[in-house]
């Protein structure tokens, strides 16, 4: 089979660079973006964040290029209001205020889910991979579930929230897990099994509608894709490219029937997810094949070996090889903590993520290189 198309959605924080506080002024940024005719960004549940989307493509370098372009255009719109956009999965210094985007669906979510909805202030990255059918998609969901926590560990980029170190590499995961429909899923077995589970979640009230089925991976309702949702948004665009390549390789490998590991219970999947959220790549992870704790490097290398054939076929080998060594040297969470050590303040973390978000288009060397 030919290499499948992939697309990325990512959420960005709107920051006031003068105060280093995340601010609910996204409406101004969106308005300016629309007036400029770029239409690079869209609204989200809360007014302190914006969303960008790429078009589907087979080239990971093109995904990176589109992300860079959209981030740059979002920043140009933000600059008109003395604001900045930052690719960071939680608000390190907190928010100036919590403001919901005016929308009847969002308003209903606030009423239905109370304070849980008010915790959904974090920024994720979603990777869409084309699937041939729902049957293929469900089979892939069942096969990739044990590998998703490894991807989370690679993406971990939210150690700070509300002005302090949470002790987690991905605090976003812990906040997001408060939604009753969020988290890992056991094997569905069939499309009927998947639809039955979704219908029961909605009937129970745990999800308002299909858009609120916040599984770590799911079938997209709008596109013929499998959507991996477990990831923190990455500050560095080369990490975005690495994650997109690994997700595609994982789905393509699963579509070929590989990944028939012993079934994982929900309790184990939650444990693997928690450990990835707690430590990122800084400690042992649960091995998706053996169910045992092993060094993060070994588990990540097992993932790379698992998807190697598809990654090689897509021409992404060098990107993945270089990317794996880069994140093993330091994930987004590691780099945020290094910024805190240098500056002695969480405000220094905000400065760092804003700077690194902007570096992709400021660098004389084009982003998206292999």
C-alpha positions as CSV (number, residue, x, y, z in Angstrom):
1,X,0.0,0.0,0.0
2,X,1.2,3.5,-0.7
3,X,2.1,5.8,2.1
4,X,-1.0,7.3,3.8
5,X,-1.8,10.9,4.1
6,X,-1.5,12.5,7.5
7,X,-2.7,15.8,9.0
8,X,-2.2,17.6,12.3
9,X,-4.3,19.8,14.5
10,X,-2.6,21.7,17.3
11,X,-3.8,24.2,20.0
12,X,-1.7,27.3,21.0
13,X,-1.9,29.5,24.0
14,X,-2.4,33.3,23.7
15,X,0.2,35.0,26.0
16,X,0.7,38.6,27.1
17,X,4.6,38.8,26.9
18,X,4.7,41.8,29.3
19,X,3.1,39.9,32.2
20,X,3.8,36.3,31.0
21,X,0.2,35.5,31.8
22,X,-2.0,33.4,29.4
23,X,-4.7,35.8,28.4
24,X,-8.3,35.4,27.1
25,X,-7.8,37.7,24.2
26,X,-8.0,35.1,21.4
27,X,-11.0,36.9,19.9
28,X,-8.8,39.9,18.9
29,X,-6.2,37.6,17.4
30,X,-8.8,35.6,15.4
31,X,-10.4,38.9,14.2
32,X,-7.1,40.2,12.9
33,X,-6.2,36.9,11.3
34,X,-9.6,37.0,9.4
35,X,-9.1,40.6,8.4
36,X,-5.7,39.7,7.0
37,X,-7.3,37.0,4.9
38,X,-5.0,34.3,6.2
39,X,-7.6,32.3,8.1
40,X,-4.8,30.2,9.7
41,X,-6.4,29.7,13.1
42,X,-9.8,28.9,14.6
43,X,-11.5,29.3,17.9
44,X,-11.4,26.8,20.7
45,X,-13.5,26.1,23.8
46,X,-11.8,28.9,25.7
47,X,-10.7,32.3,24.6
48,X,-7.1,31.9,25.8
49,X,-6.3,29.5,23.0
50,X,-6.5,29.1,19.2
51,X,-6.3,26.1,16.9
52,X,-4.5,25.5,13.7
53,X,-4.9,22.7,11.2
54,X,-2.8,21.4,8.3
55,X,-4.1,20.0,5.1
56,X,-3.6,16.2,4.6
57,X,-0.3,15.2,2.8
58,X,2.0,12.3,2.5
59,X,5.1,14.4,3.2
60,X,6.0,15.0,6.9
61,X,8.2,17.9,5.7
62,X,5.1,19.5,4.3
63,X,3.2,19.1,7.6
64,X,6.1,20.9,9.4
65,X,6.1,23.6,6.7
66,X,2.3,24.2,7.1
67,X,2.6,24.3,10.9
68,X,5.4,26.8,10.7
69,X,3.4,29.0,8.3
70,X,0.2,28.9,10.4
71,X,2.2,29.6,13.6
72,X,3.9,32.6,11.9
73,X,0.6,33.9,10.7
74,X,-1.0,33.5,14.1
75,X,1.9,35.4,15.7
76,X,1.6,38.2,13.1
77,X,-2.1,38.5,14.1
78,X,-1.2,38.4,17.8
79,X,1.5,41.0,17.5
80,X,-1.0,43.5,16.3
81,X,-2.3,43.4,19.9
82,X,1.1,43.2,21.6
83,X,0.4,39.5,22.2
84,X,2.2,36.2,21.4
85,X,1.2,32.6,20.7
86,X,3.0,29.8,22.4
87,X,3.0,26.1,21.8
88,X,2.8,24.8,25.3
89,X,0.4,22.2,26.6
90,X,-0.5,23.9,29.9
91,X,-0.5,27.5,31.1
92,X,2.7,27.8,33.2
93,X,1.7,30.9,35.1
94,X,-2.0,30.5,34.9
95,X,-4.7,32.5,33.2
96,X,-5.8,36.1,33.6
97,X,-9.4,34.9,33.6
98,X,-11.3,31.9,32.3
99,X,-13.6,33.0,29.4
100,X,-15.7,30.6,27.4
101,X,-16.0,31.2,23.6
102,X,-19.6,32.2,22.9
103,X,-21.2,29.1,21.4
104,X,-24.3,27.2,22.3
105,X,-22.5,23.9,22.4
106,X,-19.7,25.2,24.6
107,X,-22.2,26.9,26.9
108,X,-24.1,23.6,27.3
109,X,-20.8,21.8,28.1
110,X,-20.1,24.2,30.9
111,X,-23.5,23.5,32.4
112,X,-23.4,19.8,32.0
113,X,-19.9,19.1,33.3
114,X,-19.4,21.9,35.8
115,X,-15.9,22.4,37.1
116,X,-14.6,19.5,35.0
117,X,-15.2,21.5,31.9
118,X,-13.3,24.5,33.4
119,X,-10.2,22.3,33.7
120,X,-10.1,21.7,29.9
121,X,-7.8,24.6,29.5
122,X,-4.9,22.7,28.0
123,X,-3.4,22.4,24.5
124,X,-3.0,19.1,22.7
125,X,-1.9,17.9,19.3
126,X,-4.0,15.6,17.2
127,X,-2.7,13.5,14.4
128,X,-5.0,12.2,11.7
129,X,-4.0,9.2,9.5
130,X,-6.1,8.1,6.5
131,X,-7.9,4.8,6.8
132,X,-9.6,2.7,4.1
133,X,-12.7,1.9,6.1
134,X,-14.2,1.9,9.6
135,X,-13.4,-1.8,9.9
136,X,-9.7,-1.1,9.3
137,X,-9.8,1.9,11.6
138,X,-11.2,-0.1,14.6
139,X,-8.7,-2.9,14.0
140,X,-6.0,-0.3,14.1
141,X,-7.4,1.3,17.3
142,X,-7.3,-2.0,19.0
143,X,-3.7,-2.8,18.0
144,X,-2.2,0.6,18.7
145,X,-3.6,1.2,22.2
146,X,-0.6,-0.1,24.2
147,X,1.8,2.1,22.1
148,X,0.0,5.3,22.7
149,X,1.5,6.0,26.2
150,X,5.0,5.8,24.5
151,X,3.9,8.6,22.1
152,X,2.6,10.6,25.1
153,X,6.0,10.3,26.8
154,X,7.7,11.6,23.6
155,X,5.3,14.6,23.5
156,X,5.3,15.5,27.2
157,X,5.4,19.3,27.3
158,X,3.5,20.5,30.4
159,X,5.3,20.3,33.7
160,X,4.3,23.7,34.9
161,X,0.8,25.0,35.7
162,X,-0.6,27.8,37.8
163,X,2.9,29.0,38.7
164,X,4.4,25.8,40.0
165,X,6.1,22.6,39.0
166,X,3.4,19.9,39.1
167,X,5.9,17.0,39.3
168,X,4.5,15.7,36.0
169,X,6.1,15.7,32.6
170,X,2.6,16.0,31.1
171,X,0.2,17.7,33.5
172,X,-2.1,18.3,30.6
173,X,-2.8,14.5,30.6
174,X,-3.9,14.6,34.3
175,X,-6.2,17.7,33.7
176,X,-7.6,16.3,30.5
177,X,-8.4,12.9,32.2
178,X,-11.0,14.6,34.4
179,X,-13.4,14.5,31.4
180,X,-15.6,11.4,31.8
181,X,-15.1,10.4,28.2
182,X,-11.3,10.9,28.1
183,X,-8.6,8.2,28.3
184,X,-7.5,4.8,27.0
185,X,-9.9,2.2,25.5
186,X,-9.8,-1.5,25.6
187,X,-10.2,-3.5,22.4
188,X,-13.5,-2.9,20.6
189,X,-13.4,-6.0,18.5
190,X,-15.5,-4.6,15.6
191,X,-17.1,-1.5,14.2
192,X,-20.3,-2.6,16.0
193,X,-18.4,-2.9,19.2
194,X,-16.9,0.6,18.7
195,X,-20.3,2.2,17.9
196,X,-22.0,0.5,20.8
197,X,-19.4,1.8,23.2
198,X,-19.7,5.3,21.8
199,X,-23.5,5.2,22.0
200,X,-23.4,4.1,25.6
201,X,-21.0,6.8,26.5
202,X,-23.4,9.4,25.0
203,X,-26.5,7.8,26.5
204,X,-24.9,7.8,30.0
205,X,-24.2,11.5,29.7
206,X,-20.4,11.0,29.9
207,X,-20.2,12.6,26.4
208,X,-22.6,15.2,25.1
209,X,-22.1,14.1,21.5
210,X,-19.6,12.3,19.3
211,X,-17.3,15.3,19.3
212,X,-16.9,14.8,23.0
213,X,-15.7,11.2,22.8
214,X,-12.2,12.2,24.0
215,X,-10.6,8.8,23.7
216,X,-6.8,8.7,23.4
217,X,-7.5,7.6,19.8
218,X,-10.7,7.4,17.9
219,X,-12.3,7.4,14.5
220,X,-12.9,10.8,13.1
221,X,-16.5,11.7,12.5
222,X,-15.7,14.3,9.8
223,X,-12.8,12.6,7.9
224,X,-11.9,9.1,6.8
225,X,-9.1,9.1,9.4
226,X,-8.0,7.5,12.6
227,X,-7.2,10.4,15.1
228,X,-4.6,10.1,17.8
229,X,-5.4,12.6,20.5
230,X,-3.2,11.6,23.4
231,X,-0.3,14.0,22.6
232,X,0.8,17.3,24.2
233,X,1.3,20.0,21.7
234,X,5.0,20.3,20.9
235,X,6.9,23.6,21.1
236,X,9.6,22.5,18.6
237,X,8.2,21.8,15.2
238,X,10.8,19.1,14.6
239,X,9.1,17.2,17.4
240,X,5.8,17.8,15.7
241,X,7.3,16.1,12.6
242,X,8.7,13.2,14.6
243,X,5.3,12.5,16.3
244,X,3.4,12.7,13.0
245,X,5.9,10.2,11.4
246,X,5.6,7.8,14.4
247,X,1.8,8.0,14.5
248,X,1.5,7.3,10.8
249,X,4.0,4.4,11.0
250,X,2.1,2.9,13.9
251,X,-1.3,3.1,12.1
252,X,0.2,1.7,8.9
253,X,1.9,-1.1,10.7
254,X,-1.4,-1.9,12.5
255,X,-3.3,-1.8,9.2
256,X,-1.0,-4.6,7.9
257,X,-2.1,-6.8,10.8
258,X,1.0,-6.2,13.0
259,X,0.8,-5.5,16.6
260,X,-1.2,-8.4,17.8
261,X,0.1,-8.1,21.4
262,X,-1.7,-9.7,24.3
263,X,-4.9,-7.8,25.2
264,X,-4.3,-5.0,27.6
265,X,-6.9,-4.3,30.3
266,X,-8.1,-0.8,30.9
267,X,-6.3,-0.8,34.3
268,X,-3.0,-1.5,32.6
269,X,-3.5,1.1,29.9
270,X,-4.3,3.7,32.6
271,X,-1.2,2.7,34.4
272,X,1.0,3.0,31.3
273,X,-0.6,6.4,30.5
274,X,-0.1,7.7,34.0
275,X,3.6,6.6,34.0
276,X,4.2,8.4,30.7
277,X,2.5,11.5,32.0
278,X,4.4,11.4,35.2
279,X,7.9,10.9,33.9
280,X,7.9,11.4,30.1
281,X,11.1,9.8,28.9
282,X,13.0,10.4,32.2
283,X,12.2,7.0,33.8
284,X,11.0,3.5,32.9
285,X,7.9,3.0,30.8
286,X,5.6,0.0,30.5
287,X,6.7,-2.1,27.5
288,X,3.8,-2.5,25.1
289,X,4.9,-6.1,24.3
290,X,6.0,-7.5,27.6
291,X,3.9,-5.4,29.9
292,X,7.0,-4.9,32.1
293,X,8.8,-1.7,33.1
294,X,11.8,-1.1,31.0
295,X,14.1,1.9,30.4
296,X,12.4,4.6,28.3
297,X,15.1,4.4,25.6
298,X,14.6,0.7,25.2
299,X,10.8,1.1,24.9
300,X,11.1,3.9,22.4
301,X,13.6,1.9,20.4
302,X,11.1,-1.0,20.4
303,X,8.4,1.4,19.0
304,X,10.8,2.5,16.3
305,X,11.7,-1.1,15.4
306,X,8.0,-2.0,15.4
307,X,7.2,0.7,12.7
308,X,10.5,0.6,10.9
309,X,9.3,-0.9,7.6
310,X,6.6,1.7,7.2
311,X,8.8,4.6,8.3
312,X,11.5,3.5,5.8
313,X,9.0,3.2,3.0
314,X,7.7,6.7,3.7
315,X,11.3,8.1,3.6
316,X,11.1,9.2,7.2
317,X,14.0,7.1,8.6
318,X,16.4,10.0,9.1
319,X,13.8,12.2,10.6
320,X,12.8,9.5,13.1
321,X,16.4,8.5,13.9
322,X,17.4,12.1,14.6
323,X,14.2,12.9,16.4
324,X,14.5,10.0,18.7
325,X,18.0,11.0,19.8
326,X,16.8,14.6,20.3
327,X,13.9,13.7,22.6
328,X,15.9,11.2,24.5
329,X,18.3,14.1,25.2
330,X,15.4,16.2,26.4
331,X,11.6,16.4,25.8
332,X,9.6,19.6,25.9
333,X,9.1,19.0,29.6
334,X,12.9,18.7,30.1
335,X,13.5,21.9,28.3
336,X,10.9,23.8,30.3
337,X,12.5,22.7,33.5
338,X,15.9,23.7,32.2
339,X,14.5,27.2,31.4
340,X,13.3,27.4,35.0
341,X,16.7,26.4,36.3
342,X,18.3,29.1,34.2
343,X,15.9,31.9,35.1
344,X,14.8,30.8,38.6
345,X,11.2,31.7,37.8
346,X,8.1,30.2,36.0
347,X,8.0,33.5,34.0
348,X,11.3,32.3,32.5
349,X,9.6,29.2,31.3
350,X,7.0,31.3,29.5
351,X,9.7,33.4,27.8
352,X,11.4,30.2,26.7
353,X,8.4,28.6,25.1
354,X,7.4,31.8,23.4
355,X,10.9,32.1,22.0
356,X,11.1,28.5,20.9
357,X,7.6,28.7,19.3
358,X,8.9,31.6,17.2
359,X,12.3,30.1,16.3
360,X,10.9,27.9,13.6
361,X,10.2,30.8,11.2
362,X,13.0,33.1,12.5
363,X,15.8,30.6,11.8
364,X,17.7,31.1,8.5
365,X,17.6,27.3,8.0
366,X,14.2,26.2,6.7
367,X,12.0,24.1,8.9
368,X,10.8,20.7,7.6
369,X,14.2,19.4,6.7
370,X,14.5,15.6,6.7
